[in-house]
Amino acid sequence: RTADGETCFAVILDRTAFFPEQGGQKADRGTLGGAKGLDVTIRDGVITHLVNAPLSVGSTVTGTVDWARRFDFMQQHTGEHMLSGLAHRFYGAENVGFHLSEREVQVDFTVSLDDAQLTALERVVNEAIFRDIPVHAFYPDAAELAALSYRQKKELKGAVRIVEIGDVDCCACCAPHVARTAEVGLLKIMSAIRYKGGTRLYLACGLRALTAFQSCLD
């Protein structure tokens, strides 16, 4: 196969720690059996690792996730959950679009938010970050799920993974998150535009927010 123009080999494992591209978030990178990981995909429940060298069928391999990339994505995604949860609580905003890559975090809300509302929202999100709230990811059984009030973008079948952040947010999500909100560090809304009658935001959390501030000072 090819990934980003490079010839690669498709590898399936009996279990994996690599997150595949899904839910608006790019996949993990790293190494697998000494080969460079170029991409990770999921289709019909099967996770496929695209690497730059062949691995022997039936062999046992060690995978190493690029932790700097993974933690950066965890900071951004958890921050986005907090922003979306509180935007829903205070303004009735629904998150209908999300994209997380190495370059940007984009969120689309269904309501138009003005500058004063965005400033207030940003502040309350950061206050929640500083409270160091535990982030709990779990699979509830059918009865527990039916009793939960949680955000979701589409109808879900089978086991549903819930990410709960205290009184801030409860959302169906498949992605990795930080263990406590303090690990998000900081959330900064970088820009906002009117989009399809709602608001499109671009954010930066944690080290990305620090890098953006450093760039402004430079």
Secondary structure, DSSP 8 states (H G I E B T S, - for coil): -EETTEE-EEE--SS-----SBTTB----EEETTEEEEEEEEETTEEEEEESS---TT----EEE-HHHHHHHHHHHHHHHHHHHHHHHHH---EEEEEE-SS-EEEEESS---HHHHHHHHHHHHHHHHTT-B-EEE---HHHHHH---B-SS---S---EEEETTTEEEE--S---SBGGGG--EEEEEEEEETTEEEEEEEEHHHHHHHHHHHH-
